[in-house]
């Protein structure tokens, strides 16, 4: 099993280290963008996702700066990433249905 598959399994099952490194998450998201996955993350891997802990919400928050208002939460990093993948898909579907412009992914943002 590849390192990315092991990381994905750990993240999705809530068994990942809560301090998983950026490079590991980045490698996972890059890998997901070029492989087939049951929850199809093609959009998710193209947009930057910022994940942080919110004491007020008692959960991890995943925000997508390029898609205004697109965010999700979860009890673990993995849950937040899984939930934000759904939010990204729904954000894009809603924008298409409403005839709104969908921002092109810019990749890693320098100001974040």
Protein Blocks (a to p, Z undefined) as FASTA:
>chain_A
ZZklmmmmmmmnopacfkbcfklmmmmmmmmmmcccfklpklmmmpccdddddfklopac
dddfklghiacddfbfklmmmmmmmmmmmmmmmmmmnopacdddebjafkZZ
